[in-house]
Amino acid sequence: PFIFILSLSGSIYLFKPQIDAYIDRPFNHLSLSGAPKSLGAQIAAAVLSQPGARLKNLEIRNDPSDAARVQFLKSDGEALRVFVRPDTLEILKTESEKSRFTSIIHDLHGELLIGTFGAILVELAGVWAIIMILTGLYLWWPNPEDGLAGVLYPRLNTRGRTFLKDLHSVTGVWISFFALFFLISALPWTTLWGGGLKYLRSYGQATQIKQEWTTGPASAKALQQDLFKEAATSTSLSADEHQEHRGHQMTGRALSASISGFDRIAPLALPLKLEAPVFLTPPSAASPNWKLQSETQNRPQRKTIEFDPITFRQISEKSFSDRVLLDRIIGVGIAAHEGQLFGLFNQILGLMTAIGYLVLVVSSTLMWWRRRPQGVLGVPAKIIPERRTPRNFIVFAIILGVLLPTLGVSLLFILAIEFLIRRHSPQATQWLGLEPFLGRQA
């Protein structure tokens, strides 16, 4: 069931840009009653609608008739998006980022919508899926005298369990490489494995380099709370430039630059040809410069450009190639994982892999259902005559347990539970298909 959920939610999330654009289409190309107000005025209207929240950024739009998308952060880490009509400054919609459809799909895919516990379950499912693929390939590996039927394509003239077996094995071998890639590329984002990688990444570094990705729900929430602390606490509005809000001024520490800077820097975004979505972040106590940054899911195309808060001149530029090697490897991996590295073909490849995994789930369930004996779980009978497990298999399991600690710990837990069941419960031993200890047969 976990792999089914991950495959289904992942196949939807592959098309996040298209889905978001479709959902937000009512706020694009609006029929305006007059000329659009300045960006500063639009942002001021959004700021006044969110007392207590802190301004995060503005999404740069190419069409001035599009509603302004202004993002805010609350002290608990919640992110808000406010849509402002450019001619009347009417607030068209305010929504939590967490309530957006693709955000819900993202959280379902990463944590089953139940937080850290769900994220650990997803991680467990992922590492065990790696084992299922590797052992499945071992079972599939053909003999030289075998033909291609049932190996590289299913025997279509068969029926029943033979056809299901062919469908399962052939589908598995065709998607195995891509499935392993998707599973392994997701590991840096997991709670336990990703948390360990984060520790190793920062170990021994005199200066901490900010990590671009999060490792589980707690990490994501902590990041949002940190962003809230770093965000602009107030914005001074010029009465001359923003007559629509004359007499209003936000409380708190004043920024080093006026909100009018949005109108100065936003026009510079188009010539720079940054990959959408592009966000403009105002100065704050933690970051004194204006920031124009691409947050495209195709991470190798991301770029951040900073501008002086007084002169509005460009003072720095950082691209994906400026990141450390490990971060670049992970960035490329997750861009491909999300279907955004090489366009539509990447999305189709991811979709076909997810569909293939769904075929594996359904076919394996049907095979188990058809062959299960009555009164027991239906675990396949042991086919190795020797009682001792082959040494190579033990070494292989230990190596995987070290490389994937979540797998190693869960495997030890399963072995411990199995030991207790075999020793103390003959009935459960028989139902699970385990071998009882000598002298304690059911």
Beta strands, then each sheet from edge to edge (+ up, - down):
strand 1: 54-59
strand 2: 68-73
strand 3: 79-84
strand 4: 91-96
strand 5: 278-281
strand 6: 290-294
strand 7: 303-307
strand 8: 314-319
sheet 1: 4+ 3- 2+ 1- 5+ 6- 7+ 8-
end
